[in-house]
Amino acid sequence: MFTSFTSHVSDGVLRLLMSKTGIDPQRPSCIAFLRQELQDRSGEGPHMFASGTNPQDPKLTGPVLEPHPVVLEGSGMAYESKKLGNGKLYVRVDMPGVPKENFIVSVTNGRVNVTGKAPGVSHDSGGRLYSGDVAMFSTPIDIPTRRIKTIAKNGVIRLLIPSV
């Protein structure tokens, strides 16, 4: 039985700290139930990656994006890009846990890169570092990052990248 719980929401991450009494080691806990439910949905288990490897494994050659298993409405993907009618490129990248002041956008050799640092909070084992190229110009040109409109809120960064 749960005796209490505390919740904290920040930068797109919900953290729950639950206290439980009367734990019977012979009976599965709700944590095991949730883990099994996620495994049943994905078919790969809650801690497996689509490539079948650990993201730290040097054999992993690139990002594999999978839909989020519990998103019910809207895009379940962590990345979205589309060309707008005015020629600009719209990019959305989900980086849960990254505060708006921890996003960095850079342009080098025509590649637009986004980096975000999510600090460890409360009982988290540590922070996360996100980094990746989100767009590429047709020519290896560098443009000032001030020309890219950046909106960061709740662990999501949105970019409006001008055409060159």
N, C-alpha and C positions, 0 to 999 in steps of 0.2 A: 504494500500500500504506500502511495506517495503521501508524505506528511507535509511537504511544502515544495514550492518551486519559485525560482527567480528568473525573470526574463530580461534580456537586454537587446535592443535593436540599434545598430549603427551601421551606416554605410552599406546597406543592403544585406546585412547578415543578422539573423536571429540566433541568439545564444540562449539556451535553457540550462539552468542548473537545478536538478531535481534531487530531493532528499527522499529516501525510501526506508521504511522500517519493516521488520518482519521478513527479511530476505530468506527465502528457502532455496538452498543451493541445488535442490533436485528439480525445481520448477523454473522454466525459462522466464527471464525478465521481459519487460516491455521493450528493452533495448534489443534483445535478441529477436523479438517479434518484428520490430521495425527493420532490422538488418535482413531478416528472411523475406519480408515483403518487398524490399528494394531488390533483393536478389531475384525474386520471382518475376518482377517487372522487367529487369534488364537482361536476365539470363546469364549475367556474367558475375554477379556478386557485387556488393556495395563498394569494394575497394579495388576492383579490377578496372583497367583502362581498356578502351576500345582496341588498342593495338596489342593488348595482352602483355604489355611490359610496364615496368615501373617508369615514371617520367624521368627519373634520374639515370636510367639505363642508356649508355652511349649508343646503342643500336637504334634508339628512337630517332627517326629522321625528320620528323615534322609534327606539327600539331594535328590532332585528330579531334574535331568538334563533334560532340554527340548532343542530342537534345537533352535538356534537363529532365530527369525522370518524374518530377512532381509538379511541373508547371501545367496549369489547367487552362489558362487563357494567355493570349499573346504569344510572342516568339519564345520558344524554349531554347533557342540557340544563343550562345554567348557572343556571337559576332553577327553583324548585319551591315551590308553596304548596298547602296543603290545610287545610280546616276540621277540627278534631278534635272528638271526641264531647263533650268538656267545654266546647265553645264557643270555645276558643282557636284562633288561627290559627298554623299552623306555616309558616315560610318558610326556605328554604335558598337561599343565593346563593354561587356559586363566584366567587372573586376571586383567581386564581392569583398568587402572589408577595406577597400582602399578609400581613404578620405580624400576630399576634393583637392587638398593642398599637396597630396602625394602623387599626382599624375604628372608625367613629363611627356611632351610631344616634341619630336625632333625630325628633321628632314636631312637625309644624307644620300647623295647620289641618286636622287629621285625616289627614295623610299621613305614613306612616312612611318615612323616608329612610335609606339605608345608604350610607356613603362609606368608601372604603378606598384607601390609598396604598401602592403597591408600589415600594420603592426600586430604583434601578438596581443591578445586581449584576454584578461581573466585566466581561464583554464586552458586556453588554446596552447598547443605545443610550441607555437612560434608564428612569426609572421609569414606572409607569402609575398613573393616577388613575381610580378607579371611583366612580360616584355615580348613584343612582337611587331613585325611589320604589318600594318593594316591597309596600306595602299601603296601603289607604285605609279609614278608618272611614266609616260611613254618615252621620255628622254631622261637621262641621268642628270637632272637639273636640281639645284638646291634653291628652295624658296625660303624666305624668312618665316619662322613659325608664327609670327604675329599675324600673317595673312590667313592662318587657319583658325576659324572660330572654334573655340573649345568650350563645352559645357560639361561640367563634372558634378554629379549629384548622386547620393545614395549608392556609391559603388559602380556607377555607370558613367562612361565618358562618351560624349557625342561630339563628332567633328564635322565641320563643313569645310571641305577642302576645295579651294578655287581651281578652275581649270587653268592650265598654263599654255 
